[in-house]
Amino acid sequence: MYDDACSDSDDGFDLRQEIARSAFADMCHDWERNQKYDQALQLTIGRLHAAGREAHVLDIGTGSGLLSMMAVRAGADSVVACEAFRPMADCAERVMAANGFGAGRIRLVKKRSTEVRVGPGLDMERKANVLVTELFDTELIGEGAIATYRHALEHLLEPGCLTIPQSATVYAQLVECPLAVSWQVPKILSNADGDVLLRTPEEVVDCRGSSAVFDVQLSQLPETSFNALSEPVPVFGFEWSNREELKVKRHSRKPVEIIRGGVPQAVFMWWDLKMDLEGSVLLSCAPFWAHPDFSSLKESNKNPKIPEQNLIPWRDHWMQAIYFLPYTKNTLIPGQRVNLDSFHDEFSLWFGLESPNLPPTHCSCGFHIAYSRSRIGQLNDGLRNKRTLNHLEQILDKSSTVLVIGDGSLLGVAIGALGVSHVYLLEPGQLSRTCMESYIRFNGLKNVSILYDLAELDASQRAAISHVYGEPYFGSAILPWENAIQFGALAKQIRPLLKPEVTVIPHSFSVHAVPVEFLDLHKINAPLGTCEGFDLSAMDRMIEEHSNETDSPVEAQPLWEYPCFALGAPVSLLSLPLSQDLPETQLWQGEFQLTQNPEKCNGIAVWADWHMDGSGSPKTTISTGPLEDIVESERPIRWNANWRQGVHLVKKTPRDGVVNWSVKFNSQLRACYFQFE
């Protein structure tokens, strides 16, 4: 059945990719999580045995089987593990067998917990009196924890059972954070003289944004980027063993004292888990400034290279979250007390101030549906906007007619306010088109039109086009250079319809890379081997097999969240023109020289630059990568937080301090293929 599921069909590819990119290995690399689950199992099972009771354990969503094996090792009298994802369940079976935990010691049920039947000869011979599970995400309840616990408590567990974890507490901290707001609301666009070119429609400013959780490594936010208006406060508690207290919907109102003045813009959220009944084992997901172990970890740290914010245990499967408050200009002052209203339903949370009847968050303007948060950040990138507008003002005049290619180009709309003859936005996507129309109406731009297709223009209108511009950005692109390739491919298609002397902006693009040492990111792809005394190599083999079949050698990651250090000089991998047709194919080859600790190289960071003209000047270059020149030093690289860069995770230590690389470009497939050896 496993082989059938992984056939060569599209569904089979998707399944293999899901296996390769699952967070099972990431969770198993979380040593703190593993150790605290192990401690809680020992304490809980020991507590039952000390009271003369047997311990019958149910493990829901067993994954690799790690928690079930821990339960047996802790002395459980029986263990039932259920896992609904069949490839993972089959892998857990192999892992358990490899560690000597066959069917006689752990009963593995390959079903959802809601499908498990209890009774003699059924999935569970009897109800359990201990539940161990990890059903949580960054939002705590986003994976359906409430419903799963409620069903298990009613149908699969004895009254008075013990759960691991025993409880959870959700914390909220009121903040003013312009950086976070720059990922939520497009700012006014102005030129170098401060003249307003483009204002943001009121419905976009007032919109509460996307309902999707905004998960982020809060510890990596620059400390100067936010102002904590309050201390963290507990807003919700979840007692996982009490079904009556696990409500699907709740509202909490907490008075909060303002400790620093500022405009309340957002709430930072995280949670912690009390793992055992007595609460002696605590697992916290707090950022470093609120983490209960930060002070002791700081005192014991012997490695000056590690930034303070990276001293707390690292994990990528549970992060923290940012929630935007309803828009306000009101400033709070120190000593003032306000009511923080917190809400949750079955899957999500939302927050407001003095808003006891606030409905769930949803986008009412369409802008937050059409564009991602990182895209909104790009639109607000001051350096990018300044360089682009300065260049455009130098080369455009009243006679210019500009064709803009790409999705949601506010800079393209702003060109209309520069006083050009006309701007045509090529916007085939309805969502993006609607958003651009709202900007054009709100700003009264009569010289900006939107096209589905260039064929809408007659020959004289096409002949009038003097410039083709793109940011470039396309919603379908994942890695930065894919935007440039798509722009170049479209420019090639339309070039025969335009006059030969048309100016194309950007003029070209280049791709660069640097060998690095990641402090933590490499763990998402690192083999597990032995974990807490158990052999998990069967899961390593499964993930590696499917990763080799489905994953690109370079994946997208927001590197500002994952500190890394340069181990050599950056290298230019390729450069391609956009002012003329892209070549059909091209191959580049070279090598990285690792001048700093080559044995520590665990990644290659890759990014793209757009060059608006052929000068190569930094003043006409837009970079998606480092914010400053890369120096091989003890300081992490500072990355542009509005883009996801490319990452190749190195699996083997480079020999002789050299990494060979090659890049092949295929115009027909609109793709670059990377290889690192």
C-alpha positions as CSV (number, residue, x, y, z in Angstrom):
1,M,0.0,0.0,0.0
2,Y,2.9,2.3,0.8
3,D,4.5,1.7,-2.6
4,D,1.1,2.3,-4.4
5,A,0.7,5.6,-2.5
6,C,4.0,6.8,-3.8
7,S,3.5,6.0,-7.5
8,D,4.7,8.3,-10.2
9,S,1.3,10.1,-10.4
10,D,1.0,13.8,-9.4
11,D,-0.6,12.6,-6.2
12,G,2.4,10.4,-5.5
13,F,4.8,13.2,-6.1
14,D,2.8,15.4,-3.7
15,L,2.9,12.7,-1.1
16,R,6.7,12.2,-1.4
17,Q,7.2,15.9,-1.1
18,E,5.0,16.0,2.0
19,I,7.1,13.3,3.6
20,A,10.3,15.1,2.6
21,R,9.2,18.4,4.1
22,S,7.3,17.1,7.1
23,A,8.3,18.6,10.5
24,F,8.7,15.1,12.1
25,A,12.5,15.4,12.0
26,D,12.5,19.0,13.0
27,M,10.5,18.1,16.2
28,C,12.9,15.2,17.0
29,H,15.9,17.6,16.8
30,D,14.2,19.7,19.5
31,W,16.2,18.3,22.4
32,E,14.4,20.3,25.0
33,R,11.0,19.1,23.8
34,N,12.2,15.5,23.8
35,Q,13.8,15.6,27.2
36,K,10.9,17.3,28.9
37,Y,8.4,14.8,27.4
38,D,10.7,12.1,28.7
39,Q,10.8,13.6,32.2
40,A,7.1,14.1,32.3
41,L,6.5,10.5,31.3
42,Q,8.8,9.2,34.0
43,L,7.2,11.4,36.6
44,T,3.6,10.6,35.6
45,I,4.1,6.8,35.2
46,G,6.1,6.8,38.5
47,R,3.3,8.6,40.2
48,L,0.7,6.0,39.1
49,H,2.9,3.1,40.1
50,A,3.6,4.7,43.5
51,A,-0.2,4.9,44.1
52,G,-0.5,1.2,43.2
53,R,-2.0,1.8,39.8
54,E,-1.1,0.6,36.4
55,A,-0.2,3.1,33.6
56,H,-1.9,2.5,30.3
57,V,-0.7,5.1,27.8
58,L,-2.3,6.4,24.6
59,D,0.0,8.3,22.2
60,I,-2.0,10.3,19.6
61,G,-0.1,11.3,16.5
62,T,2.9,9.2,17.3
63,G,5.0,10.3,14.3
64,S,8.3,8.5,14.6
65,G,7.1,6.6,17.7
66,L,9.5,8.4,19.9
67,L,7.1,9.2,22.7
68,S,5.6,5.7,22.8
69,M,9.1,4.2,23.1
70,M,9.8,6.7,25.9
71,A,6.6,5.5,27.7
72,V,7.7,1.9,27.5
73,R,11.1,2.8,28.8
74,A,9.5,4.7,31.7
75,G,7.6,1.5,32.8
76,A,4.2,1.9,31.1
77,D,2.1,-1.3,31.5
78,S,0.7,-0.9,28.0
79,V,1.1,1.6,25.2
80,V,-1.2,2.3,22.2
81,A,0.1,4.6,19.5
82,C,-2.0,5.9,16.7
83,E,-0.8,7.7,13.5
84,A,-3.1,8.6,10.7
85,F,-0.5,9.6,8.1
86,R,0.1,6.2,6.6
87,P,3.7,6.6,5.3
88,M,4.7,7.9,8.8
89,A,2.8,5.1,10.5
90,D,4.7,2.6,8.4
91,C,8.0,4.3,9.3
92,A,7.1,4.3,13.0
93,E,6.5,0.6,12.7
94,R,10.0,0.1,11.4
95,V,11.5,2.4,14.0
96,M,9.8,0.6,16.8
97,A,10.9,-2.8,15.5
98,A,14.5,-1.6,15.1
99,N,14.5,-0.6,18.8
100,G,13.0,-3.8,20.0
101,F,9.5,-2.5,20.6
102,G,7.5,-4.8,18.5
103,A,3.7,-5.4,18.5
104,G,3.9,-7.1,21.9
105,R,5.2,-3.9,23.6
106,I,3.5,-1.1,21.6
107,R,0.2,-1.5,19.7
108,L,0.4,0.7,16.6
109,V,-3.0,1.8,15.2
110,K,-2.8,3.3,11.8
111,K,-5.9,5.5,12.2
112,R,-7.0,8.9,13.3
113,S,-7.7,9.0,17.0
114,T,-11.3,9.8,16.3
115,E,-11.6,6.5,14.4
116,V,-10.0,4.4,17.2
117,R,-12.4,1.8,18.8
118,V,-12.1,0.6,22.4
119,G,-13.0,-2.9,23.6
120,P,-11.8,-6.5,23.7
121,G,-10.3,-7.4,20.3
122,L,-10.5,-3.8,19.0
123,D,-7.9,-1.1,18.5
124,M,-7.6,-0.5,22.3
125,E,-8.4,-3.3,24.7
126,R,-9.3,-0.8,27.4
127,K,-9.4,3.0,27.9
128,A,-6.0,4.6,28.8
129,N,-5.3,6.6,31.9
130,V,-2.4,8.5,30.5
131,L,-2.5,10.5,27.3
132,V,0.8,11.7,25.8
133,T,0.6,13.7,22.6
134,E,2.0,16.7,20.7
135,L,-0.9,18.3,18.8
136,F,0.3,21.8,18.8
137,D,1.4,24.5,16.4
138,T,2.7,28.0,16.7
139,E,-0.9,29.1,17.5
140,L,-1.2,26.2,19.9
141,I,-4.7,25.2,18.7
142,G,-4.3,25.5,15.0
143,E,-4.0,21.8,14.3
144,G,-7.3,21.0,16.0
145,A,-6.0,20.2,19.5
146,I,-9.3,21.2,21.2
147,A,-11.5,18.8,19.2
148,T,-8.9,16.0,19.5
149,Y,-8.6,16.3,23.2
150,R,-12.3,16.5,23.7
151,H,-13.0,13.4,21.7
152,A,-10.2,11.5,23.5
153,L,-11.4,12.5,26.9
154,E,-14.9,11.3,26.1
155,H,-14.2,8.1,24.2
156,L,-10.6,6.9,24.8
157,L,-9.6,7.9,28.3
158,E,-10.6,7.0,31.8
159,P,-12.1,9.7,34.1
160,G,-9.4,11.4,36.1
161,C,-6.8,10.5,33.5
162,L,-3.4,12.3,33.4
163,T,-2.2,14.1,30.3
164,I,1.2,15.0,29.0
165,P,1.4,17.9,28.8
166,Q,-1.0,18.7,31.6
167,S,-1.8,22.3,30.7
168,A,-0.9,25.2,28.5
169,T,-0.9,29.0,29.0
170,V,-1.1,31.6,26.2
171,Y,0.8,34.9,26.7
172,A,0.2,38.2,25.0
173,Q,2.4,41.3,25.0
174,L,1.2,44.7,23.7
175,V,3.7,46.3,21.3
176,E,4.3,49.2,19.0
177,C,6.2,47.7,16.1
178,P,6.6,49.7,12.8
179,L,8.6,46.8,11.2
180,A,5.7,44.4,11.8
181,V,3.2,47.0,10.5
182,S,5.3,47.3,7.3
183,W,4.3,43.7,6.6
184,Q,0.7,44.6,7.1
185,V,-0.1,48.1,5.6
186,P,1.4,49.7,2.5
187,K,2.9,53.1,3.3
188,I,2.6,56.3,1.3
189,L,5.0,56.5,-1.6
190,S,7.0,59.7,-1.9
191,N,9.8,60.9,-4.1
192,A,13.2,62.2,-3.0
193,D,11.8,65.7,-2.4
194,G,9.1,64.4,-0.1
195,D,6.3,64.9,-2.7
196,V,3.5,62.3,-2.2
197,L,3.1,60.1,-5.3
198,L,0.7,57.5,-4.0
199,R,-1.6,57.3,-1.0
200,T,-3.0,54.1,0.5
201,P,-6.7,53.6,0.1
202,E,-8.6,53.9,3.5
203,E,-10.1,50.4,3.1
204,V,-6.6,49.0,3.0
205,V,-5.4,51.0,6.0
206,D,-8.4,50.1,8.1
207,C,-8.4,46.4,7.1
208,R,-7.4,43.9,9.9
209,G,-5.5,41.8,7.4
210,S,-5.0,38.1,6.7
211,S,-6.5,35.6,9.1
212,A,-3.6,33.3,8.5
213,V,-1.3,33.0,11.5
214,F,1.8,35.2,11.2
215,D,4.4,32.9,12.7
216,V,7.9,34.3,13.2
217,Q,11.1,33.9,15.2
218,L,10.4,36.8,17.5
219,S,13.8,36.6,19.1
220,Q,15.4,37.6,15.8
221,L,13.5,40.9,15.6
222,P,16.0,43.8,16.1
223,E,15.4,45.1,19.6
224,T,15.2,48.6,18.1
225,S,12.3,47.6,15.8
226,F,9.7,47.4,18.5
227,N,8.6,49.1,21.7
228,A,7.1,46.8,24.4
229,L,4.1,48.8,25.8
230,S,3.3,46.2,28.4
231,E,4.7,43.2,30.2
232,P,3.6,39.8,28.8
233,V,0.3,38.7,30.4
234,P,-1.4,35.3,30.5
235,V,-4.7,35.5,28.5
236,F,-5.8,31.8,28.2
237,G,-5.2,28.6,30.0
238,F,-5.9,25.1,28.7
239,E,-6.3,22.2,31.1
240,W,-5.9,19.3,28.7
241,S,-7.4,16.7,31.1
242,N,-10.6,18.6,31.7
243,R,-13.1,18.2,28.9
244,E,-15.6,20.7,30.3
245,E,-13.0,23.4,30.4
246,L,-11.9,22.9,26.8
247,K,-14.3,25.4,25.2
248,V,-14.4,25.8,21.4
249,K,-14.9,29.6,21.8
250,R,-13.8,31.9,24.6
251,H,-13.2,35.6,25.3
252,S,-10.8,36.8,27.9
253,R,-10.5,40.4,29.1
254,K,-7.3,41.3,31.0
255,P,-6.4,44.8,32.4
256,V,-2.9,45.7,31.2
257,E,-0.7,48.4,32.6
258,I,1.3,50.5,30.0
259,I,5.0,50.6,30.9
260,R,6.2,52.6,27.9
261,G,4.3,55.1,25.8
262,G,3.4,54.4,22.2
263,V,0.8,53.5,19.6
264,P,-0.7,50.0,20.2
265,Q,-0.2,48.3,16.9
266,A,0.2,44.5,17.5
267,V,0.3,41.7,20.0
268,F,3.2,39.3,20.3
269,M,1.9,35.8,21.3
270,W,3.5,32.6,22.6
271,W,2.7,29.8,24.9
272,D,4.2,27.4,27.4
273,L,3.4,23.9,28.6
274,K,3.3,22.5,32.1
275,M,4.3,18.9,31.2
276,D,3.3,17.1,34.5
277,L,0.6,17.4,37.1
278,E,2.8,19.2,39.6
279,G,4.1,21.6,37.0
280,S,7.7,20.8,37.9
281,V,8.6,20.4,34.1
282,L,8.0,23.6,32.1
283,L,8.5,23.9,28.3
284,S,8.4,27.6,27.2
285,C,8.1,29.0,23.6
286,A,8.8,32.5,24.8
287,P,11.2,34.8,22.9
288,F,14.5,35.3,24.7
289,W,13.5,38.5,26.6
290,A,10.6,36.7,28.3
291,H,12.1,33.2,28.5
292,P,12.2,31.8,32.0
293,D,15.6,30.2,31.4
294,F,17.3,33.1,29.6
295,S,19.2,34.5,32.6
296,S,20.7,31.1,33.6
297,L,21.5,30.2,30.0
298,K,23.3,33.6,29.6
299,E,25.4,33.0,32.7
300,S,26.4,29.6,31.6
301,N,27.2,30.5,28.0
302,K,30.9,29.9,27.1
303,N,30.7,30.7,23.4
304,P,30.9,34.5,22.7
305,K,30.0,33.9,19.0
306,I,26.4,33.0,19.8
307,P,24.1,36.0,19.9
308,E,22.1,36.4,23.2
309,Q,18.9,35.8,21.4
310,N,20.1,32.4,20.3
311,L,20.9,31.1,23.7
312,I,17.4,29.8,24.3
313,P,16.4,26.4,22.9
314,W,15.8,26.7,19.1
315,R,12.8,25.2,17.3
316,D,11.2,25.8,14.0
317,H,8.0,23.8,14.4
318,W,6.8,26.0,17.3
319,M,7.6,29.7,16.9
320,Q,5.8,32.8,18.1
321,A,3.1,34.9,16.4
322,I,2.2,38.5,15.6
323,Y,-1.4,39.6,15.7
324,F,-2.3,43.0,14.4
325,L,-4.7,45.2,16.4
326,P,-7.5,47.2,14.8
327,Y,-5.9,50.4,13.4
328,T,-5.6,53.3,15.7
329,K,-3.6,56.6,16.0
330,N,-4.1,56.9,19.7
331,T,-1.0,56.9,21.9
332,L,-1.0,55.2,25.2
333,I,1.0,56.7,28.1
334,P,3.0,55.0,30.9
335,G,0.8,54.2,33.9
336,Q,-2.4,54.0,31.8
337,R,-4.5,50.9,32.1
338,V,-6.3,49.4,29.1
339,N,-8.3,46.2,28.6
340,L,-6.8,43.6,26.3
341,D,-9.5,41.5,24.8
342,S,-8.4,38.1,23.6
343,F,-10.5,35.6,21.7
344,H,-10.1,32.1,20.3
345,D,-12.3,29.7,18.3
346,E,-11.5,26.1,17.5
347,F,-8.4,26.9,15.4
348,S,-7.3,30.5,15.9
349,L,-6.8,33.5,18.1
350,W,-7.3,37.2,17.7
351,F,-6.9,40.3,19.9
352,G,-8.3,43.8,20.4
353,L,-8.2,46.7,22.9
354,E,-11.4,47.7,24.6
355,S,-13.2,45.5,22.0
356,P,-15.3,42.9,23.8
357,N,-17.3,42.0,20.7
358,L,-14.5,41.9,18.1
359,P,-15.2,39.4,15.4
360,P,-12.5,37.0,14.0
361,T,-9.8,38.6,11.8
362,H,-10.5,38.5,8.0
363,C,-9.4,40.6,5.1
364,S,-12.1,43.0,3.9
365,C,-10.1,44.9,1.3
366,G,-8.7,42.1,-0.8
367,F,-5.1,43.4,-0.6
368,H,-4.1,40.9,2.1
369,I,-5.5,38.1,0.1
370,A,-3.8,39.1,-3.1
371,Y,-0.3,39.7,-1.6
372,S,1.7,37.9,1.1
373,R,3.1,39.7,4.1
374,S,6.6,39.6,2.7
375,R,5.3,41.2,-0.5
376,I,3.8,44.0,1.4
377,G,7.2,44.4,3.1
378,Q,8.8,44.7,-0.3
379,L,6.3,47.4,-1.3
380,N,7.3,49.3,1.9
381,D,11.1,48.8,1.4
382,G,12.3,52.4,1.7
383,L,15.8,51.8,0.1
384,R,14.3,49.9,-2.8
385,N,11.6,52.6,-3.4
386,K,14.1,55.4,-3.2
387,R,16.6,53.9,-5.6
388,T,13.9,52.9,-8.1
389,L,12.0,56.2,-8.1
390,N,15.3,58.2,-8.3
391,H,16.3,56.2,-11.4
392,L,12.8,56.5,-13.0
393,E,12.7,60.2,-12.5
394,Q,16.0,60.6,-14.3
395,I,15.0,58.6,-17.4
396,L,11.3,59.4,-17.8
397,D,9.7,62.6,-19.0
398,K,6.3,63.9,-20.1
399,S,6.5,62.1,-23.4
400,S,7.2,58.7,-21.8
401,T,4.7,55.8,-22.1
402,V,5.4,52.9,-19.7
403,L,4.3,49.3,-19.8
404,V,4.5,47.7,-16.4
405,I,4.9,43.9,-16.2
406,G,4.3,42.1,-12.9
407,D,1.8,41.6,-10.1
408,G,0.7,44.4,-7.9
409,S,3.4,46.9,-8.8
410,L,2.7,50.0,-6.7
411,L,5.9,51.5,-8.1
412,G,4.4,51.0,-11.5
413,V,1.2,52.9,-10.4
414,A,3.3,55.6,-8.9
415,I,5.0,56.2,-12.3
416,G,1.7,57.8,-13.3
417,A,2.2,60.5,-10.6
418,L,5.7,61.3,-12.1
419,G,4.0,63.1,-14.9
420,V,4.5,60.7,-17.8
421,S,2.2,60.5,-20.7
422,H,0.6,57.1,-19.8
423,V,1.2,54.0,-17.8
424,Y,-0.2,50.6,-18.8
425,L,-0.3,47.9,-16.1
426,L,-0.3,44.4,-17.5
427,E,-2.3,42.6,-14.7
428,P,-3.9,39.3,-15.8
429,G,-4.8,38.3,-12.3
430,Q,-8.2,39.4,-11.1
431,L,-7.3,39.8,-7.4
432,S,-4.2,41.9,-8.0
433,R,-6.0,43.9,-10.8
434,T,-8.8,44.8,-8.4
435,C,-6.3,46.1,-5.8
436,M,-4.4,48.2,-8.4
437,E,-7.8,49.6,-9.6
438,S,-8.5,50.8,-6.0
439,Y,-5.2,52.6,-5.9
440,I,-5.7,54.3,-9.2
441,R,-9.2,55.5,-8.2
442,F,-8.2,56.6,-4.7
443,N,-5.2,58.7,-6.1
444,G,-7.2,60.0,-9.1
445,L,-4.6,58.9,-11.7
446,K,-6.1,59.5,-15.1
447,N,-3.0,58.4,-17.0
448,V,-2.9,54.8,-15.7
449,S,-4.7,52.0,-17.3
450,I,-4.9,48.3,-16.6
451,L,-4.7,45.6,-19.2
452,Y,-5.5,41.9,-19.2
453,D,-3.4,41.4,-22.3
454,L,-1.2,43.5,-24.5
455,A,-3.5,42.7,-27.4
456,E,-6.0,45.2,-26.0
457,L,-3.7,48.0,-27.4
458,D,-3.8,48.9,-31.0
459,A,-0.7,49.3,-33.1
460,S,-0.3,53.1,-32.5
461,Q,-0.7,52.6,-28.7
462,R,2.0,49.9,-28.7
463,A,4.3,52.0,-30.8
464,A,4.0,54.8,-28.2
465,I,5.5,52.6,-25.5
466,S,8.9,53.9,-24.7
467,H,9.7,51.9,-21.5
468,V,9.0,48.5,-20.1
469,Y,9.3,48.3,-16.3
470,G,9.0,45.5,-13.8
471,E,9.9,45.5,-10.1
472,P,10.0,42.5,-10.9
473,Y,7.5,40.5,-8.9
474,F,5.1,37.7,-9.6
475,G,2.9,35.9,-7.1
476,S,3.8,32.5,-8.5
477,A,7.6,33.0,-8.0
478,I,9.1,31.4,-4.9
479,L,12.8,32.2,-5.1
480,P,13.9,35.8,-5.9
481,W,15.5,35.1,-9.3
482,E,12.4,33.4,-10.5
483,N,10.7,36.8,-10.6
484,A,13.5,38.1,-13.0
485,I,13.3,35.0,-15.2
486,Q,9.5,35.3,-15.5
487,F,9.9,39.0,-16.3
488,G,12.5,38.2,-19.0
489,A,10.4,35.5,-20.5
490,L,7.4,37.9,-20.8
491,A,9.5,40.7,-22.1
492,K,10.8,38.3,-24.8
493,Q,7.2,37.5,-25.8
494,I,6.1,41.1,-26.2
495,R,9.3,42.6,-27.6
496,P,8.3,41.9,-31.3
497,L,5.1,44.0,-30.7
498,L,7.1,47.0,-29.5
499,K,9.5,49.4,-31.2
500,P,13.1,48.2,-31.2
501,E,14.5,51.0,-29.2
502,V,12.2,50.5,-26.2
503,T,14.0,50.7,-22.8
504,V,13.7,47.7,-20.5
505,I,14.0,48.2,-16.7
506,P,15.6,46.3,-15.0
507,H,18.5,46.0,-17.5
508,S,19.7,42.7,-16.1
509,F,19.8,40.5,-13.0
510,S,22.5,38.5,-11.2
511,V,22.6,35.7,-8.7
512,H,25.1,35.5,-5.8
513,A,25.9,33.1,-3.1
514,V,28.1,32.7,0.0
515,P,29.1,29.6,2.1
516,V,27.9,30.0,5.6
517,E,27.6,28.4,9.1
518,F,24.0,28.4,10.3
519,L,23.5,28.3,14.0
520,D,20.3,26.3,13.7
521,L,18.6,26.3,10.3
522,H,20.6,23.2,9.1
523,K,18.7,21.1,11.7
524,I,15.6,21.0,9.6
525,N,17.4,18.8,7.2
526,A,20.0,17.1,9.4
527,P,19.9,13.3,10.0
528,L,18.6,12.3,13.4
529,G,20.6,9.1,13.9
530,T,20.1,8.4,17.6
531,C,17.6,10.5,19.6
532,E,17.3,10.3,23.4
533,G,18.8,6.8,23.2
534,F,16.6,5.5,20.4
535,D,17.7,4.7,16.8
536,L,15.7,6.8,14.4
537,S,17.7,6.1,11.3
538,A,14.7,4.4,9.6
539,M,13.1,7.8,9.5
540,D,16.3,9.4,8.3
541,R,16.3,7.0,5.3
542,M,12.6,7.7,4.5
543,I,13.0,11.5,4.5
544,E,16.3,11.4,2.6
545,E,14.8,9.1,-0.1
546,H,11.8,11.3,-0.7
547,S,13.8,14.5,-0.4
548,N,16.2,13.3,-3.2
549,E,13.2,12.6,-5.4
550,T,11.2,15.8,-4.9
551,D,13.2,18.6,-3.3
552,S,15.2,21.3,-5.1
553,P,18.8,21.7,-4.1
554,V,17.9,25.3,-3.2
555,E,14.8,26.1,-1.0
556,A,13.4,29.5,0.1
557,Q,13.9,30.7,3.6
558,P,13.7,34.1,5.4
559,L,17.3,34.2,6.5
560,W,16.9,37.2,8.8
561,E,15.2,34.7,11.2
562,Y,18.1,32.2,11.0
563,P,21.5,33.7,11.9
564,C,24.5,32.6,9.9
565,F,28.1,33.5,9.5
566,A,30.1,33.9,6.3
567,L,32.9,31.3,5.9
568,G,34.2,32.8,2.6
569,A,33.8,35.6,0.2
570,P,30.5,35.9,-1.8
571,V,30.6,34.6,-5.4
572,S,28.6,35.8,-8.4
573,L,27.0,32.6,-9.8
574,L,25.4,34.1,-12.9
575,S,24.3,37.2,-14.7
576,L,21.6,37.4,-17.4
577,P,20.3,40.3,-19.5
578,L,16.7,41.5,-19.4
579,S,17.2,44.4,-21.9
580,Q,17.5,41.7,-24.6
581,D,16.2,38.2,-25.0
582,L,17.2,35.6,-22.5
583,P,19.5,32.9,-23.9
584,E,17.9,29.4,-24.5
585,T,20.4,27.7,-22.2
586,Q,23.6,28.7,-20.4
587,L,25.9,27.0,-17.9
588,W,28.1,28.6,-15.3
589,Q,30.6,26.8,-13.1
590,G,33.0,27.7,-10.3
591,E,34.0,27.1,-6.7
592,F,33.8,28.6,-3.2
593,Q,37.0,28.9,-1.2
594,L,36.2,28.4,2.5
595,T,38.7,30.6,4.3
596,Q,37.1,30.3,7.7
597,N,36.5,27.0,9.5
598,P,35.5,24.9,6.5
599,E,34.4,22.0,8.7
600,K,31.6,24.3,10.0
601,C,30.1,24.9,6.5
602,N,26.5,23.6,6.6
603,G,24.8,25.8,4.1
604,I,25.1,28.0,1.0
605,A,23.0,31.2,1.0
606,V,21.8,32.4,-2.4
607,W,20.1,35.7,-3.5
608,A,19.4,37.8,-6.5
609,D,20.1,41.5,-7.5
610,W,18.2,43.5,-10.1
611,H,20.3,46.1,-12.0
612,M,18.1,48.9,-13.4
613,D,20.8,50.0,-15.9
614,G,24.1,48.7,-17.2
615,S,26.3,50.8,-15.0
616,G,26.6,48.2,-12.2
617,S,26.3,51.1,-9.7
618,P,24.9,50.3,-6.2
619,K,22.6,53.3,-6.6
620,T,20.8,51.5,-9.4
621,T,20.9,48.0,-7.9
622,I,18.0,46.4,-5.9
623,S,19.2,43.5,-3.7
624,T,17.1,40.7,-2.2
625,G,20.1,39.6,-0.1
626,P,22.5,41.1,2.5
627,L,21.8,44.7,3.8
628,E,25.6,45.4,3.9
629,D,28.8,44.1,2.5
630,I,29.5,40.5,3.7
631,V,32.6,40.3,5.9
632,E,34.0,37.0,7.3
633,S,33.7,37.8,11.0
634,E,32.1,36.8,14.2
635,R,29.0,38.9,13.3
636,P,26.0,37.3,11.6
637,I,25.1,38.4,8.1
638,R,22.3,41.0,8.1
639,W,19.6,39.9,5.6
640,N,16.8,41.8,3.8
641,A,13.7,40.8,5.9
642,N,11.3,41.4,3.1
643,W,12.5,38.5,0.9
644,R,13.0,34.8,1.3
645,Q,16.5,34.0,0.1
646,G,17.6,30.7,-1.3
647,V,19.3,28.1,0.9
648,H,21.3,24.9,0.0
649,L,21.8,22.8,3.1
650,V,25.2,21.0,3.0
651,K,25.0,17.4,4.0
652,K,28.7,16.5,3.9
653,T,31.7,18.5,5.2
654,P,33.5,20.1,2.2
655,R,36.9,18.6,1.4
656,D,40.0,20.8,1.3
657,G,37.9,23.9,2.0
658,V,36.4,24.0,-1.5
659,V,32.8,23.7,-2.6
660,N,32.3,23.3,-6.4
661,W,29.1,24.7,-7.9
662,S,27.3,24.8,-11.2
663,V,24.2,26.6,-12.4
664,K,22.3,25.7,-15.6
665,F,19.7,28.1,-17.0
666,N,16.9,26.8,-19.2
667,S,14.8,29.5,-20.8
668,Q,12.0,27.2,-22.0
669,L,11.4,25.9,-18.5
670,R,12.0,29.3,-17.0
671,A,14.3,27.8,-14.4
672,C,17.8,27.8,-12.9
673,Y,19.2,24.4,-11.8
674,F,21.8,24.5,-9.0
675,Q,24.3,21.9,-8.0
676,F,26.8,22.1,-5.1
677,E,29.4,19.5,-4.5
